[in-house]
Amino acid sequence: MRDLTKGSMLAHIVNFAYPMFLGNLLQTLNTVMDGIWVGRFLGPAALGAIAVSFPFTFLLVSLVMGFSMATTILVSQYAGAKEVEQIEKTVYNSLLLLTVAGVFVAIAGILFNRTVLALMNAPAEILPAASEYFVIVLCGLVFMFGYNGVSAVLRGLGDAKTPLLFLLVAVFFNIALDPFLILGLGFFPRMGLNGAALATVLSHFFAFLTAFVFMAKKPSLMQLKTRNIKFSREITLKILKIGVPIGVQATVISMSGMVLASIINSFGTYTVAAYGIATNLDKLAIMVAMSIAAATTTIAAQNFGAGNEKNMRETLKWSWILAGVFSSVFSLLALLAPEAIIGLFTNNKNVLLSGKAYFRIAAFSYTPLAIGYVTNGALRGVGDAFSAMVFTIIALWGIRVPLAKLLATQIGVNGIWLAILISAIMGMLLSVAYYASGRWKKQKLAANMRIR
């Protein structure tokens, strides 16, 4: 276990964040490669099918992944408080909860996907392909939740490097399998878009297998004593208390994305394809901030457990600086080279024009989004996931969605991009103002202690 309560907080952020950054980079590379294969060989309609199905996929994943983040937070707090037995209980109960929830969510998605996609106004020519792609991807959710659960425990113990191995395995197999399954190279059948989905499922399986083997060979890191391998109502409720608001927050994000997608879908296939491509850069633009936010959560949680407020303030200060600088770099990239970015995926002129229009406005949202992510990361670290959830609901459902609907009818699709920018700024202001108020100090540690 790595002690994040001593030494330089900046060094801890960098050492913890860079594996997270590499992991996010790998995931983004994975998405980008999927998009390139699909866009270049299957066309804009196939790209649109992925873009249409993504918000619903993210919705279902979000419902469960909040438990994973709650696991990291609880393990970190208990590590800071030096409560080993509670760590062991958290490990077992979180993995159990992730498995059960993952199976339930996958079944629900398979049963209701076509209804939801239709409600999202998916273009008729895209709907069947999007539904088939989505169902296949859902079959790999349990594997994804499995290796993410192990990763969450390791991050809570201060180990951000080993989870990178699991992601590396997943990305390697996905990228390697894509051309074979999409195009039918060698003895593989040509599966088209469904091949991209199957490659994703198999990559999650191999990552899960790697995580399982790691746990078996490294018992010293997570060795559960027999007395702690049992259901604990107390621990499960703590995971739910932290995880549900995080899951709801992510669900709110995904549901707003679904509503936003339904508005965008009404502007046609080219706009849908452009938005799908542009969101790849969006993920790239904020992934550094997301990595820093994850580091902030873990470091804040350990220091909260140890009762060290000074280190928490120092952590957030450096996190703000780093997130702001890096997100600004990506904003400049989006503004100065939009054609080069979009051209990686397609040479369709209509898609290129739509993508450029998006970047001219949405690129300015990267920095406020980054600052908001980092601040919410600190709040989650002290267990105040509820406040972060409220700020997200206000920004997305109080501002982004209604404003997008209004402006789309007034000035067209550019009104949607403007609504994204305005909501990002407001979300940042809400979270920063709340942190500055100091009200988060009222939160109790998992072990019922408070910050001193």
Secondary structure, DSSP 8 states (H G I E B T S, - for coil): ----SSS-HHHHHHHHHHHHHHHHHHHHHHHHHHHHHHHHHH-HHHHHHHHHHHHHHHHHHHHHHHHHHHHHHHHHHHHHTT-HHHHHHHHHHHHHHHHHHHHHHHHHHHHHHHHHHHHTT--TTTHHHHHHHHHHHHTTHHHHHHHHHHHHHHHHTT--SHHHHHHHHHHHHHHHHHHHHHHT-TTS---THHHHHHHHHHHHHHHHHHHHHHHHH-TTTS---GGGSS--HHHHHHHHHHHHHHHHHHHHHHHHHHHHHHHHHTT-HHHHHHHHHHHHHHHHHHHHHHHHHHHHHHHHHHHHHHT-HHHHHHHHHHHHHHHHHHHHHHHHHHHH-HHHHHHTT---HHHHHHHHHHHHHHGGGHHHHHHHHHHHHHHHHTT-HHHHHHHHHIIIIIIIHHHHHHHHHHH-THHHHHHHHHHHHHHHHHHHHHHHHTGGGG---TTS----
